[in-house]
Amino acid sequence: MKIVVTGSLGNISLPLVMELSLKGHQVTVISSDSCKKDTIEALGAKAAIGSLHDVEFLTKTFTGVNAVYCMIPSDFSQIDQVAYYKSISANYASAIKVSGVKRVVHLSSCGAHLETGTGFILGSHHAEIFFNKIKNIELTHLRPGYFYYNLLNFVDMIKKVGFIGTNFGGDDKIVFSHPYDIAVAAAYELEKVTVDKKIRYIFSDDTRASEVASILGFAINKPDLKWLTFTDENTTQSMREKEMPEHLISNFIAMGKAIHTGRIREDFDLDRYKFKGNLKIQIFAEEFALAYNK
């Protein structure tokens, strides 16, 4: 198959490209960084250097291929995250329609079923709406949980104050996903000609924040590590003291609140056919320890 992968060589796209190339597919990788060209080609893929803001470029790259993997790169500089997601989604939709590609796999998020109150994830909700309006395609939305790599953001906090503290945590049960497991699920879906499931939830582990803290603590020789739950107000104040931009604070607070209340996982819990990965939190803890001790 001829498959286009967006996301350059990011945490998900890199293992996805490797997986697809090893299976003998003709893979084209879209990247905005020309310096990545040699690395992409070394993986056995073709590099398409251009911007997701360029519909003509996307259309040309999508033309003549069997399937495309569409993801929207994080850009925290965008004050209006929803508008940013809508803009990139509209570009994808236009390119898909004109190019005639039939199989589309879109990287969304757990919680994308919600119309309000999810912070950054609200962008994925609106992106799904754009993709759903495209006619005559076989579409699957991938909805992974909380990325393991987001836990690395707590390294400095642990070193400074000796615990993890956010507006979610403690006994909150969290759906986690490892990028490699997401890549495996994406490859599995991209190889399908027809869709048997429009939404595919992906999780590597599903456990309480307190248990995660215990496992990470053991890995970094801090067996008493705790994950405390702060109020929205205290968490907001802490972020402001770090001079974090207000638009990021509001998104993080909303997302954390949705995790804490359990709203974010309501639809996940109802789904009987989730894609379960192999990389449990104990495995990621080894990666976490390497970053912590760096």
C-alpha positions in Angstrom: 0.0 0.0 0.0 1.0 3.6 -0.5 0.5 5.4 2.8 1.1 9.0 3.9 2.1 9.6 7.5 1.9 13.1 9.0 3.6 14.2 12.2 7.2 14.0 10.8 9.3 11.8 13.1 7.4 12.5 16.4 6.8 10.1 19.3 4.0 8.3 17.4 4.9 8.9 13.7 8.4 7.6 14.0 7.5 4.1 15.2 4.5 4.1 12.8 6.8 4.8 9.9 9.1 2.0 11.0 6.3 -0.4 11.4 4.8 0.3 8.0 8.1 0.2 6.2 9.1 -3.1 7.8 5.8 -4.5 6.4 6.7 -3.4 2.9 4.4 -0.5 2.5 5.5 2.6 0.4 5.5 5.3 3.1 5.6 9.0 2.5 6.3 11.2 5.6 5.2 14.8 5.7 7.5 17.1 7.6 8.0 20.8 7.7 11.7 20.4 8.6 13.9 19.8 5.5 16.7 18.6 7.9 14.6 15.5 8.6 14.8 14.4 4.9 17.9 12.2 5.2 16.6 10.5 8.4 13.2 9.8 6.8 14.8 8.3 3.7 17.1 6.2 5.9 14.0 4.6 7.3 13.0 3.5 3.8 10.4 6.2 3.4 9.9 9.1 1.1 10.1 12.7 2.5 7.5 15.3 1.5 8.7 18.6 2.9 6.0 21.2 3.3 3.4 22.7 5.6 0.1 21.5 6.9 -1.2 25.0 6.2 -0.6 24.5 2.5 -3.6 22.8 1.0 -2.1 22.5 -2.5 0.9 20.7 -1.0 -1.3 18.3 1.0 -3.5 17.5 -2.0 -0.5 16.7 -4.2 1.0 14.5 -1.5 -2.3 12.6 -0.9 -3.0 12.1 -4.6 -2.5 8.5 -5.7 -2.1 6.9 -2.2 -4.2 4.3 -0.5 -4.3 5.7 3.0 -3.4 8.7 5.1 -2.7 9.1 8.8 -3.7 12.6 9.9 -2.6 14.1 13.1 -2.5 17.7 14.3 0.8 18.7 15.8 0.7 20.5 19.2 1.3 24.2 19.0 1.0 25.8 22.4 1.8 29.2 20.9 -1.7 29.2 19.5 -3.9 31.2 21.8 -7.1 29.8 20.3 -6.5 26.1 20.3 -9.9 25.2 18.8 -9.4 27.6 15.9 -6.0 26.1 15.3 -7.4 22.6 15.2 -10.2 23.6 13.0 -7.8 25.3 10.5 -5.6 22.2 10.1 -8.6 19.9 10.0 -10.2 22.0 7.2 -6.9 21.7 5.2 -6.8 18.0 5.6 -10.5 17.7 4.6 -10.0 19.8 1.5 -6.9 17.7 0.4 -8.7 14.4 1.1 -11.7 15.5 -1.0 -9.7 16.7 -4.0 -7.0 13.9 -3.9 -9.6 11.1 -3.8 -7.8 9.1 -1.1 -10.3 6.6 0.5 -8.8 5.4 3.7 -8.2 8.0 6.5 -7.0 7.4 10.0 -7.2 10.4 12.3 -5.4 10.8 15.6 -8.0 12.2 18.0 -8.2 11.8 21.8 -10.0 10.1 24.6 -12.6 12.7 25.6 -13.3 13.9 22.1 -16.9 12.9 22.4 -17.4 15.9 24.8 -18.5 19.3 23.4 -17.3 21.4 26.3 -15.0 21.4 29.3 -12.0 19.4 28.1 -9.4 22.1 27.4 -7.0 21.1 24.6 -9.0 18.0 23.8 -11.9 20.2 22.6 -9.8 20.7 19.5 -10.0 17.0 18.7 -13.7 17.1 19.1 -14.0 19.7 16.4 -11.4 18.0 14.2 -13.6 14.8 14.3 -16.6 16.9 13.1 -14.6 18.1 10.1 -13.5 14.6 9.1 -17.0 13.2 9.7 -18.3 15.5 7.0 -16.1 14.1 4.3 -18.1 11.8 2.0 -17.1 8.5 0.4 -14.1 7.7 2.7 -13.4 4.9 5.1 -12.6 6.8 8.3 -11.4 5.8 11.8 -10.7 8.1 14.7 -8.0 6.9 17.1 -8.7 8.0 20.7 -5.7 7.3 22.9 -5.6 8.2 26.6 -3.2 10.4 28.5 0.2 10.1 26.9 2.8 8.5 29.2 5.3 11.1 28.0 3.2 13.9 29.7 4.4 12.4 33.0 7.9 13.7 32.2 6.6 17.2 32.8 6.5 16.3 36.5 10.2 15.6 36.8 11.2 19.1 37.9 8.3 19.2 40.4 9.4 15.9 42.0 13.0 17.1 42.3 11.9 20.4 43.8 9.1 19.5 46.2 9.2 15.7 46.3 5.7 14.9 45.0 3.4 15.2 42.0 0.6 17.8 42.4 -2.2 18.7 39.9 -5.9 19.3 39.9 -6.3 15.6 39.2 -4.5 12.7 40.9 -4.9 10.6 44.0 -7.6 7.9 43.5 -8.5 9.2 40.0 -8.4 6.4 37.5 -6.6 7.5 34.3 -6.4 5.9 30.9 -2.8 5.9 29.7 -1.3 5.3 26.3 2.2 4.8 25.1 3.1 6.3 21.7 4.4 2.9 20.5 1.1 1.2 21.3 -0.7 4.0 19.4 1.6 3.5 16.4 0.8 -0.2 16.4 -2.9 0.5 16.5 -2.5 3.1 13.7 -0.7 0.7 11.5 -3.4 -1.9 12.1 -6.1 0.5 11.0 -4.2 1.9 8.0 -3.9 -1.5 6.5 -7.6 -2.0 6.4 -9.5 -1.3 3.2 -12.8 -1.0 4.9 -13.7 0.1 8.4 -15.2 -2.2 11.0 -15.1 0.5 13.7 -15.2 4.2 13.3 -13.8 5.0 16.7 -10.9 3.0 18.1 -9.9 3.6 21.7 -6.3 2.8 22.5 -4.9 2.2 26.0 -1.7 0.8 27.4 -2.8 0.9 31.1 -5.8 2.0 33.1 -4.9 2.7 36.7 -5.1 5.2 39.5 -2.8 8.1 39.8 -1.7 7.0 43.2 -0.5 3.7 41.8 1.3 5.5 39.0 3.2 7.6 41.6 4.1 4.5 43.5 5.5 2.8 40.4 7.4 5.8 39.2 8.7 6.4 42.7 10.1 2.9 43.0 11.9 3.4 39.6 13.6 6.6 40.8 14.3 5.4 44.3 11.6 7.5 45.9 9.2 4.8 47.1 7.0 7.2 49.1 6.2 9.4 46.0 2.7 10.7 46.1 0.4 12.2 43.5 -1.6 14.8 45.3 -4.9 16.4 44.1 -4.9 20.2 44.3 -7.9 22.5 43.8 -8.3 24.3 40.5 -7.5 27.6 42.2 -4.2 26.3 43.7 -3.1 24.7 40.5 -3.9 27.9 38.6 -1.9 29.9 41.1 1.1 27.5 40.8 1.1 27.8 37.0 0.9 31.6 37.2 3.9 31.7 39.5 5.7 29.8 36.7 4.6 32.6 34.3 2.7 30.1 32.1 0.5 31.9 29.5 -3.2 32.3 30.6 -4.5 30.4 27.5 -2.4 27.4 28.4 -3.5 27.5 32.1 -7.2 27.6 31.2 -6.8 24.6 28.9 -4.7 22.5 31.4 -7.2 23.3 34.2 -10.2 22.3 32.1 -8.5 19.1 30.9 -7.4 18.2 34.5 -10.9 18.8 35.8 -12.4 16.5 33.2 -10.0 13.8 34.2 -10.7 14.3 37.9 -14.5 14.1 37.5 -14.3 11.1 35.2 -16.1 12.8 32.3 -13.2 12.3 30.0 -13.4 8.5 30.2 -17.2 8.1 30.1 -17.4 6.9 26.5 -14.2 4.9 26.9 -15.7 2.9 29.7 -18.8 2.1 27.5 -16.7 0.8 24.6 -16.2 -3.0 24.5 -13.7 -3.2 21.7 -10.7 -1.1 22.8 -7.2 -1.7 21.4 -5.1 -2.8 24.4 -1.4 -2.2 24.1 1.4 -4.1 25.7 3.4 -1.3 27.4 2.2 -1.0 31.0 3.2 1.8 33.3 5.9 -0.4 34.8 7.7 -0.4 31.4 7.4 3.3 30.9 8.7 3.8 34.5 12.1 2.7 33.1 12.0 5.5 30.5 10.9 7.9 33.2 13.8 7.0 35.5 16.3 7.6 32.6 14.8 11.1 32.1 14.8 11.7 35.8 18.4 10.7 36.4 19.7 12.5 33.3 
